[in-house]
Amino acid sequence: MNNDYLDPINALNMPELADTTLAMDFLIRAKEGVRNTAIALTEAASPDARTLLRNQLRQGIQMHQEISDLMMRKKWFHPYELREQYQLDQLSAKNTVMIAQMNLFPEDTRRKGMFDRTPDEHREGAEA
């Protein structure tokens, strides 16, 4: 990865990285939802509120399980293979450092010269 954030080479494997990141964020949010719902359940005084929260807690746990299963199936998450998870975490940290070192707000953003041919230049006898 070079430091030019507009260079298309930096987009290589980006969809996979984005999917992994979004799935991990979703998993963390699901876990937060389970924890917060469990806390609310212990604080609820109304039987109706407890029933509602208990059902939401079950749904949250089920959603967390589904996300975890998906991530393990896609090999984005290795909760039982710490060596594999460590390697993924190292790769993620490396990518984060590389992105942090990029000049994301350069003064000169012109790309004049990158597209030096006209769209129909490849045709024989094309009128330019």
DSSP file with accessible surface (Angstrom, degrees, kcal/mol):
  #  RESIDUE AA STRUCTURE BP1 BP2  ACC     N-H-->O    O-->H-N    N-H-->O    O-->H-N    TCO  KAPPA ALPHA  PHI   PSI    X-CA   Y-CA   Z-CA
    1    1 A M              0   0   99      0, 0.0     2,-0.2     0, 0.0     9,-0.0   0.000 360.0 360.0 360.0 129.0    0.0    0.0    0.0
    2    2 A N        -     0   0   60      2,-0.2     5,-0.1     5,-0.1   100,-0.1  -0.473 360.0-105.5 -97.6 178.4    1.4    3.4   -0.9
    3    3 A N  S    S+     0   0   98     -2,-0.2   100,-1.0    99,-0.1     2,-1.0   0.407  89.9 100.1 -87.8   3.4    0.5    6.7    0.7
    4    4 A D    >   -     0   0   62      1,-0.2     3,-1.7    98,-0.1     6,-0.2  -0.777  54.3-167.1 -91.4 103.9   -1.7    7.9   -2.2
    5    5 A Y  T 3  S+     0   0   83     -2,-1.0    -1,-0.2    98,-0.4    99,-0.1   0.688  85.3  57.4 -67.6 -15.3   -5.2    7.2   -1.1
    6    6 A L  T 3  S+     0   0   66     -3,-0.1    -1,-0.3     3,-0.0     5,-0.1   0.527  77.9 110.4 -90.0  -6.9   -6.6    7.9   -4.6
    7    7 A D    X   -     0   0   50     -3,-1.7     3,-1.9     1,-0.2     4,-0.2  -0.552  68.6-140.5 -70.5 123.0   -4.4    5.2   -6.1
    8    8 A P  G >  S+     0   0   90      0, 0.0     3,-2.1     0, 0.0     4,-0.3   0.762  95.9  73.4 -58.9 -22.2   -6.6    2.4   -7.3
    9    9 A I  G >  S+     0   0   97      1,-0.3     3,-1.4     2,-0.2    -2,-0.0   0.830  88.2  62.6 -61.8 -26.6   -4.1   -0.2   -6.1
   10   10 A N  G <  S+     0   0   13     -3,-1.9    -1,-0.3     1,-0.3    -5,-0.0   0.623  91.7  65.4 -73.6 -11.7   -5.1    0.7   -2.5
   11   11 A A  G X  S+     0   0   58     -3,-2.1     3,-2.2    -4,-0.2    -1,-0.3   0.522  72.0 123.2 -86.6  -4.3   -8.6   -0.6   -3.3
   12   12 A L  T <  S-     0   0  118     -3,-1.4    -3,-0.0    -4,-0.3     0, 0.0  -0.350  88.8  -2.2 -60.4 128.6   -7.3   -4.1   -3.7
   13   13 A N  T 3> S+     0   0  102     -2,-0.1     4,-2.0     1,-0.1    -1,-0.3   0.570  95.7 128.6  65.8   9.7   -9.2   -6.5   -1.3
   14   14 A M  H <>  +     0   0   72     -3,-2.2     4,-2.9     1,-0.2     5,-0.2   0.899  64.8  55.2 -65.4 -40.3  -11.1   -3.5    0.1
   15   15 A P  H  > S+     0   0   80      0, 0.0     4,-2.6     0, 0.0    -1,-0.2   0.926 110.1  47.3 -59.2 -39.5  -14.6   -5.0   -0.3
   16   16 A E  H  > S+     0   0  102      2,-0.2     4,-2.4     1,-0.2    -2,-0.2   0.908 112.8  48.5 -66.8 -41.1  -13.5   -8.0    1.8
   17   17 A L  H  X S+     0   0   56     -4,-2.0     4,-2.5     2,-0.2    -1,-0.2   0.901 111.8  49.8 -64.4 -39.4  -11.9   -5.8    4.4
   18   18 A A  H  X S+     0   0   40     -4,-2.9     4,-3.0     2,-0.2     5,-0.2   0.928 110.4  49.8 -65.4 -43.6  -15.1   -3.7    4.5
   19   19 A D  H  X S+     0   0   84     -4,-2.6     4,-2.5    -5,-0.2    -2,-0.2   0.926 112.4  47.9 -59.9 -45.0  -17.3   -6.8    4.9
   20   20 A T  H  X S+     0   0   38     -4,-2.4     4,-2.4     2,-0.2    -1,-0.2   0.931 113.5  47.1 -61.3 -45.5  -15.1   -8.1    7.8
   21   21 A T  H  X S+     0   0   93     -4,-2.5     4,-2.5     1,-0.2    -2,-0.2   0.924 113.0  48.0 -65.0 -43.6  -15.1   -4.7    9.5
   22   22 A L  H  X S+     0   0  115     -4,-3.0     4,-2.5     1,-0.2    -1,-0.2   0.903 111.8  50.1 -64.9 -40.2  -18.9   -4.3    9.2
   23   23 A A  H  X S+     0   0   13     -4,-2.5     4,-2.6    -5,-0.2    -1,-0.2   0.918 111.1  48.8 -64.8 -41.3  -19.5   -7.8   10.5
   24   24 A M  H  X S+     0   0   56     -4,-2.4     4,-2.4     2,-0.2    -2,-0.2   0.918 111.6  49.3 -65.4 -40.5  -17.3   -7.3   13.5
   25   25 A D  H  X S+     0   0   72     -4,-2.5     4,-2.5     2,-0.2    -1,-0.2   0.922 111.2  49.9 -63.2 -41.8  -19.0   -4.0   14.2
   26   26 A F  H  X S+     0   0  102     -4,-2.5     4,-2.5     2,-0.2    -2,-0.2   0.918 109.9  51.1 -62.4 -42.0  -22.4   -5.7   13.9
   27   27 A L  H  X S+     0   0    7     -4,-2.6     4,-2.4     2,-0.2    -2,-0.2   0.930 110.6  48.3 -62.4 -43.4  -21.2   -8.5   16.3
   28   28 A I  H  X S+     0   0   77     -4,-2.4     4,-2.4     1,-0.2    -1,-0.2   0.918 112.0  49.5 -63.9 -41.9  -20.0   -5.9   18.9
   29   29 A R  H  X S+     0   0  131     -4,-2.5     4,-2.3     2,-0.2    -1,-0.2   0.892 109.8  51.0 -65.0 -39.5  -23.4   -4.0   18.6
   30   30 A A  H  X S+     0   0    5     -4,-2.5     4,-2.3     2,-0.2    -1,-0.2   0.920 110.2  50.0 -63.4 -40.8  -25.3   -7.2   19.1
   31   31 A K  H  X S+     0   0  118     -4,-2.4     4,-2.5     1,-0.2    -2,-0.2   0.917 110.1  50.0 -64.4 -42.3  -23.3   -8.1   22.2
   32   32 A E  H  X S+     0   0   62     -4,-2.4     4,-2.9     1,-0.2     5,-0.2   0.903 109.3  52.5 -60.8 -40.9  -23.9   -4.6   23.6
   33   33 A G  H  X S+     0   0   32     -4,-2.3     4,-2.5     2,-0.2     5,-0.2   0.910 109.4  48.5 -62.7 -41.9  -27.6   -5.0   22.9
   34   34 A V  H  X S+     0   0   31     -4,-2.3     4,-2.4     2,-0.2    -2,-0.2   0.944 113.8  46.8 -62.5 -47.0  -27.7   -8.3   24.8
   35   35 A R  H  X S+     0   0  134     -4,-2.5     4,-2.2     1,-0.2    -2,-0.2   0.947 114.5  45.8 -62.1 -46.8  -25.8   -6.8   27.7
   36   36 A N  H  X S+     0   0   89     -4,-2.9     4,-2.5     1,-0.2    -1,-0.2   0.885 113.0  50.2 -66.4 -37.7  -28.0   -3.7   27.9
   37   37 A T  H  X S+     0   0   26     -4,-2.5     4,-2.5    -5,-0.2    -1,-0.2   0.903 109.2  51.9 -67.6 -38.6  -31.2   -5.7   27.6
   38   38 A A  H  X S+     0   0   37     -4,-2.4     4,-1.6    -5,-0.2    -2,-0.2   0.913 111.0  47.7 -63.4 -40.6  -30.1   -8.1   30.4
   39   39 A I  H  X S+     0   0   89     -4,-2.2     4,-0.9     1,-0.2     3,-0.2   0.940 111.8  49.6 -64.5 -45.3  -29.4   -5.1   32.6
   40   40 A A  H >X S+     0   0   38     -4,-2.5     4,-1.4     1,-0.2     3,-0.6   0.879 106.2  57.7 -62.0 -36.0  -32.8   -3.6   31.8
   41   41 A L  H 3< S+     0   0   34     -4,-2.5     3,-0.3     1,-0.3    -1,-0.2   0.892 105.2  49.6 -61.8 -38.8  -34.5   -6.9   32.5
   42   42 A T  H 3< S+     0   0  109     -4,-1.6    -1,-0.3     1,-0.2    -2,-0.2   0.713 114.6  45.8 -73.5 -18.0  -33.0   -6.9   36.1
   43   43 A E  H << S+     0   0  149     -4,-0.9    -1,-0.2    -3,-0.6    -2,-0.2   0.605  86.7 107.0 -96.6 -16.5  -34.3   -3.3   36.5
   44   44 A A     <  -     0   0   21     -4,-1.4    -3,-0.0    -3,-0.3    -4,-0.0  -0.446  42.1-175.9 -71.5 136.3  -37.9   -3.8   35.1
   45   45 A A        +     0   0   86     -2,-0.2    -1,-0.1     5,-0.0    -4,-0.0   0.761  59.3  82.5 -99.6 -30.6  -40.7   -3.8   37.7
   46   46 A S  S  > S-     0   0   54      1,-0.1     4,-2.5     2,-0.0     5,-0.2  -0.556  71.5-141.1 -79.8 135.3  -43.6   -4.5   35.4
   47   47 A P  H  > S+     0   0   86      0, 0.0     4,-2.3     0, 0.0     5,-0.2   0.880 105.3  52.5 -60.3 -37.2  -44.3   -8.2   34.5
   48   48 A D  H  > S+     0   0  131      2,-0.2     4,-2.5     1,-0.2     5,-0.2   0.913 109.3  48.4 -64.9 -42.1  -45.2   -7.0   30.9
   49   49 A A  H  > S+     0   0   36      2,-0.2     4,-2.9     1,-0.2     5,-0.2   0.906 111.1  50.9 -64.6 -39.8  -42.0   -5.1   30.6
   50   50 A R  H  X S+     0   0   92     -4,-2.5     4,-2.7     2,-0.2    -2,-0.2   0.914 109.9  49.7 -64.3 -40.7  -40.0   -8.2   31.8
   51   51 A T  H  X S+     0   0   67     -4,-2.3     4,-2.3     2,-0.2    -2,-0.2   0.936 112.9  47.1 -62.2 -45.6  -41.8  -10.4   29.3
   52   52 A L  H  X S+     0   0   99     -4,-2.5     4,-2.3     1,-0.2    -2,-0.2   0.944 114.6  45.9 -61.1 -46.7  -41.0   -8.0   26.5
   53   53 A L  H  X S+     0   0   28     -4,-2.9     4,-2.6     1,-0.2    -1,-0.2   0.876 109.8  54.5 -66.6 -36.5  -37.3   -7.6   27.6
   54   54 A R  H  X S+     0   0   98     -4,-2.7     4,-2.3    -5,-0.2    -1,-0.2   0.928 109.9  47.2 -63.2 -42.0  -36.9  -11.4   28.0
   55   55 A N  H  X S+     0   0   75     -4,-2.3     4,-2.2     1,-0.2    -2,-0.2   0.910 112.6  49.1 -65.6 -40.4  -38.2  -11.9   24.4
   56   56 A Q  H  X S+     0   0   86     -4,-2.3     4,-2.6     2,-0.2    -2,-0.2   0.877 108.9  53.8 -65.8 -36.5  -35.8   -9.2   23.1
   57   57 A L  H  X S+     0   0   30     -4,-2.6     4,-2.6     2,-0.2    -2,-0.2   0.931 108.4  48.6 -63.7 -44.2  -32.9  -10.8   25.0
   58   58 A R  H  X S+     0   0  151     -4,-2.3     4,-2.4     1,-0.2    -2,-0.2   0.915 112.6  48.6 -61.4 -42.8  -33.6  -14.2   23.4
   59   59 A Q  H  X S+     0   0  135     -4,-2.2     4,-2.6     2,-0.2    -1,-0.2   0.898 111.1  50.7 -63.5 -40.1  -33.7  -12.5   20.0
   60   60 A G  H  X S+     0   0   13     -4,-2.6     4,-2.5     2,-0.2    -2,-0.2   0.904 110.5  48.4 -64.7 -41.7  -30.5  -10.6   20.7
   61   61 A I  H  X S+     0   0   92     -4,-2.6     4,-2.3     2,-0.2    -2,-0.2   0.919 112.2  49.7 -64.9 -40.8  -28.7  -13.8   21.7
   62   62 A Q  H  X S+     0   0  104     -4,-2.4     4,-2.4     2,-0.2    -2,-0.2   0.921 111.1  48.8 -63.6 -42.5  -30.0  -15.5   18.6
   63   63 A M  H  X S+     0   0   74     -4,-2.6     4,-2.5     1,-0.2     5,-0.2   0.915 109.8  51.9 -64.3 -41.7  -28.8  -12.7   16.4
   64   64 A H  H  X S+     0   0   44     -4,-2.5     4,-2.6     1,-0.2    -1,-0.2   0.919 110.1  49.6 -60.2 -41.2  -25.4  -12.7   18.1
   65   65 A Q  H  X S+     0   0   90     -4,-2.3     4,-2.8     1,-0.2    -2,-0.2   0.919 110.4  49.9 -63.9 -43.2  -25.1  -16.4   17.4
   66   66 A E  H  X S+     0   0  113     -4,-2.4     4,-2.3     2,-0.2    -2,-0.2   0.911 112.4  46.6 -63.8 -42.5  -26.0  -16.0   13.7
   67   67 A I  H  X S+     0   0   12     -4,-2.5     4,-2.7     2,-0.2     5,-0.2   0.930 113.1  49.6 -65.7 -43.5  -23.5  -13.2   13.2
   68   68 A S  H  X S+     0   0   10     -4,-2.6     4,-2.5    -5,-0.2     5,-0.2   0.928 111.1  49.4 -60.3 -45.3  -20.8  -15.3   15.0
   69   69 A D  H  X S+     0   0   64     -4,-2.8     4,-2.6     2,-0.2    -1,-0.2   0.917 111.2  49.6 -60.7 -44.4  -21.6  -18.3   12.9
   70   70 A L  H  X S+     0   0   61     -4,-2.3     4,-2.3     1,-0.2    -2,-0.2   0.943 112.0  47.8 -59.5 -47.0  -21.4  -16.3    9.7
   71   71 A M  H  <>S+     0   0    0     -4,-2.7     5,-3.2     1,-0.2     6,-1.0   0.878 113.2  47.4 -65.1 -37.0  -18.0  -14.8   10.7
   72   72 A M  H ><5S+     0   0   53     -4,-2.5     3,-1.0     3,-0.2    -1,-0.2   0.904 111.3  51.2 -70.1 -39.1  -16.6  -18.1   11.6
   73   73 A R  H 3<5S+     0   0  174     -4,-2.6    -2,-0.2     1,-0.3    -1,-0.2   0.889 112.9  45.3 -64.0 -37.7  -17.8  -19.7    8.4
   74   74 A K  T 3<5S-     0   0  117     -4,-2.3    -1,-0.3    -5,-0.2    -2,-0.2   0.453 114.6-120.1 -82.8  -3.4  -16.3  -16.9    6.3
   75   75 A K  T < 5S+     0   0  145     -3,-1.0    -3,-0.2    -4,-0.2    -2,-0.1   0.818  80.8 121.2  65.1  35.2  -13.0  -17.2    8.4
   76   76 A W  S   <S+     0   0   47     -5,-3.2     2,-0.3     1,-0.2    -4,-0.2   0.503  73.6  37.0 -97.2 -10.5  -13.3  -13.6    9.6
   77   77 A F        -     0   0   42     -6,-1.0    -1,-0.2    -9,-0.1    -2,-0.2  -0.981  56.5-176.9-149.5 127.6  -13.5  -14.7   13.3
   78   78 A H    >   +     0   0   20     -2,-0.3     3,-0.6     1,-0.1     7,-0.4  -0.665  13.3 163.7-126.8  75.1  -11.6  -17.5   15.1
   79   79 A P  T 3  S+     0   0   44      0, 0.0     3,-0.1     0, 0.0    -1,-0.1   0.749  82.6  37.9 -68.4 -20.1  -12.8  -17.5   18.7
   80   80 A Y  T 3  S+     0   0  198      1,-0.2     2,-0.5     2,-0.0    -2,-0.0   0.451 109.3  62.8-108.7  -4.5  -11.4  -21.0   19.3
   81   81 A E    <>  +     0   0  110     -3,-0.6     4,-2.3     1,-0.1     5,-0.2  -0.811  61.0 179.1-121.0  87.7   -8.2  -20.7   17.3
   82   82 A L  H  > S+     0   0  136     -2,-0.5     4,-2.8     1,-0.2     5,-0.2   0.828  78.0  56.9 -64.4 -32.9   -6.2  -18.0   19.0
   83   83 A R  H  > S+     0   0  197      2,-0.2     4,-2.0     1,-0.2    -1,-0.2   0.941 110.3  44.7 -63.1 -45.0   -3.2  -18.2   16.7
   84   84 A E  H  > S+     0   0   80      2,-0.2     4,-2.1     1,-0.2    -2,-0.2   0.913 114.3  49.3 -63.5 -43.4   -5.5  -17.6   13.7
   85   85 A Q  H  X S+     0   0   25     -4,-2.3     4,-2.7    -7,-0.4    -2,-0.2   0.904 108.4  54.0 -64.7 -38.3   -7.3  -14.8   15.5
   86   86 A Y  H  X S+     0   0  143     -4,-2.8     4,-2.5     1,-0.2    -1,-0.2   0.919 107.7  50.1 -61.9 -42.3   -3.9  -13.2   16.4
   87   87 A Q  H  X S+     0   0  109     -4,-2.0     4,-2.2     2,-0.2    -1,-0.2   0.909 111.3  48.6 -63.0 -41.7   -2.8  -13.2   12.8
   88   88 A L  H  X S+     0   0   52     -4,-2.1     4,-2.5     2,-0.2    -2,-0.2   0.917 111.6  49.6 -62.9 -42.6   -6.1  -11.5   11.7
   89   89 A D  H  X S+     0   0   86     -4,-2.7     4,-2.5     2,-0.2    -2,-0.2   0.888 110.0  51.1 -64.6 -38.2   -5.7   -9.0   14.5
   90   90 A Q  H  X S+     0   0   97     -4,-2.5     4,-2.5     2,-0.2    -1,-0.2   0.911 110.8  48.6 -64.2 -42.6   -2.1   -8.3   13.4
   91   91 A L  H  X S+     0   0   83     -4,-2.2     4,-2.5     2,-0.2    -2,-0.2   0.920 111.6  49.7 -63.0 -42.4   -3.2   -7.8    9.8
   92   92 A S  H  X S+     0   0   67     -4,-2.5     4,-2.3     2,-0.2    -2,-0.2   0.920 111.3  48.5 -63.2 -42.8   -5.9   -5.4   10.9
   93   93 A A  H  X S+     0   0   50     -4,-2.5     4,-2.4     2,-0.2    -2,-0.2   0.915 110.8  51.4 -64.0 -39.9   -3.5   -3.4   13.1
   94   94 A K  H  X S+     0   0  129     -4,-2.5     4,-2.4     1,-0.2    -2,-0.2   0.928 111.1  47.2 -62.9 -45.3   -1.1   -3.2   10.2
   95   95 A N  H  X S+     0   0   28     -4,-2.5     4,-2.5     1,-0.2     5,-0.2   0.893 110.6  52.7 -63.4 -39.1   -3.8   -1.9    7.8
   96   96 A T  H  X S+     0   0   87     -4,-2.3     4,-2.5    -5,-0.2    -2,-0.2   0.926 109.9  47.8 -63.1 -42.7   -4.9    0.6   10.4
   97   97 A V  H  X S+     0   0   78     -4,-2.4     4,-1.6     2,-0.2    -2,-0.2   0.926 111.6  50.5 -64.9 -42.1   -1.4    1.9   10.8
   98   98 A M  H  X S+     0   0   42     -4,-2.4     4,-0.6     1,-0.2    -2,-0.2   0.922 112.2  46.5 -63.5 -42.8   -0.9    2.2    7.0
   99   99 A I  H >< S+     0   0   74     -4,-2.5     3,-1.2     1,-0.2    -1,-0.2   0.918 110.0  54.2 -65.2 -39.5   -4.2    4.1    6.6
  100  100 A A  H 3< S+     0   0   80     -4,-2.5    -1,-0.2     1,-0.3    -2,-0.2   0.813 106.1  53.4 -64.4 -27.8   -3.3    6.4    9.5
  101  101 A Q  H 3< S+     0   0  128     -4,-1.6    -1,-0.3    -3,-0.2    -2,-0.2   0.573  88.6 102.7 -84.0  -9.2    0.0    7.2    7.7
  102  102 A M  S << S-     0   0   21     -3,-1.2     2,-1.3    -4,-0.6   -98,-0.1  -0.449  80.2-121.3 -73.0 149.1   -1.7    8.2    4.5
  103  103 A N        +     0   0   97   -100,-1.0   -98,-0.4     1,-0.2    -1,-0.1  -0.747  37.1 175.2 -87.4  91.6   -2.1   11.9    3.7
  104  104 A L  S    S+     0   0   73     -2,-1.3    -1,-0.2     1,-0.3    -2,-0.0   0.618  73.1  44.5 -77.7 -12.4   -5.9   11.8    3.4
  105  105 A F  S    S+     0   0  184     -3,-0.1    -1,-0.3     3,-0.0     4,-0.1  -0.503  77.5 175.0-130.2  64.9   -6.2   15.6    2.9
  106  106 A P        -     0   0   34      0, 0.0     3,-0.1     0, 0.0    -2,-0.0  -0.339  34.6-131.6 -70.4 155.6   -3.5   16.5    0.4
  107  107 A E  S    S+     0   0  202      1,-0.2     2,-0.7     2,-0.0     0, 0.0   0.892  97.4  52.2 -72.2 -39.6   -3.4   20.1   -0.8
  108  108 A D        +     0   0   88      1,-0.1    -1,-0.2     2,-0.0    -3,-0.0  -0.857  56.7 161.0-103.7 108.3   -3.2   19.1   -4.5
  109  109 A T        +     0   0   80     -2,-0.7    -1,-0.1    -3,-0.1     2,-0.1   0.253  30.0 129.1-108.8  11.1   -6.0   16.7   -5.5
  110  110 A R        -     0   0  170      1,-0.1    -2,-0.0     2,-0.0     0, 0.0  -0.405  37.5-170.4 -67.1 141.1   -5.8   17.2   -9.2
  111  111 A R    >   +     0   0   78     -2,-0.1     3,-2.1     4,-0.0     4,-0.5   0.017  29.2 150.0-118.1  24.5   -5.6   14.0  -11.2
  112  112 A K  T 3   +     0   0  196      1,-0.3     4,-0.1     2,-0.1    -2,-0.0  -0.386  66.5  31.6 -59.3 128.5   -4.8   15.6  -14.5
  113  113 A G  T 3  S+     0   0   57      2,-0.2     3,-0.4    -2,-0.1    -1,-0.3   0.118  92.1  92.6 107.6 -21.6   -2.8   13.2  -16.5
  114  114 A M  S <  S+     0   0   89     -3,-2.1     2,-0.6     1,-0.3    -2,-0.1   0.858  93.0  41.3 -70.8 -33.2   -4.2   10.0  -15.1
  115  115 A F  S    S+     0   0  171     -4,-0.5    -1,-0.3     1,-0.1    -2,-0.2  -0.690  71.4 154.8-114.7  76.9   -6.8    9.8  -17.9
  116  116 A D        +     0   0  130     -2,-0.6     2,-0.3    -3,-0.4    -1,-0.1   0.452  51.4  69.7 -88.7  -1.2   -4.6   10.9  -20.9
  117  117 A R  S    S-     0   0  167     -3,-0.1     5,-0.0     2,-0.0    -3,-0.0  -0.898  79.6-119.5-117.4 151.9   -6.7    9.1  -23.7
  118  118 A T    >   -     0   0   66     -2,-0.3     3,-1.6     1,-0.1     4,-0.3  -0.472  34.1-108.5 -80.7 158.7  -10.1    9.9  -25.0
  119  119 A P  T 3  S+     0   0  124      0, 0.0     3,-0.4     0, 0.0    -1,-0.1   0.821 116.8  39.9 -60.0 -31.9  -12.8    7.2  -24.7
  120  120 A D  T >  S+     0   0   50      1,-0.2     3,-1.4     2,-0.1     6,-0.1   0.270  81.4 106.2-103.2  15.8  -12.8    6.3  -28.4
  121  121 A E  T <  S+     0   0   99     -3,-1.6     5,-0.2     1,-0.3    -1,-0.2   0.792  70.7  65.1 -66.0 -25.4   -9.1    6.6  -29.0
  122  122 A H  T 3  S+     0   0  139     -3,-0.4    -1,-0.3    -4,-0.3     2,-0.2   0.695  83.6  94.6 -73.7 -16.7   -8.7    2.8  -29.3
  123  123 A R  S X  S-     0   0  159     -3,-1.4     3,-1.2     1,-0.1     2,-0.3  -0.508  83.4-113.9 -76.7 145.0  -10.9    2.6  -32.4
  124  124 A E  T 3  S+     0   0  196      1,-0.3     3,-0.1    -2,-0.2    -1,-0.1  -0.586  99.2   8.0 -76.5 137.3   -9.2    2.7  -35.8
  125  125 A G  T 3  S+     0   0   81     -2,-0.3    -1,-0.3     1,-0.2     2,-0.1   0.718  90.1 166.7  69.1  17.9   -9.9    5.8  -37.8
  126  126 A A    <   -     0   0   39     -3,-1.2     2,-0.7    -5,-0.2    -1,-0.2  -0.398  38.3-123.1 -66.3 143.7  -11.6    7.4  -34.8
  127  127 A E              0   0  175     -3,-0.1    -7,-0.1    -2,-0.1    -1,-0.1  -0.794 360.0 360.0 -88.7 120.3  -12.3   11.0  -35.1
  128  128 A A              0   0  134     -2,-0.7    -7,-0.0    -7,-0.0    -1,-0.0  -0.651 360.0 360.0 -97.2 360.0  -10.7   12.8  -32.2
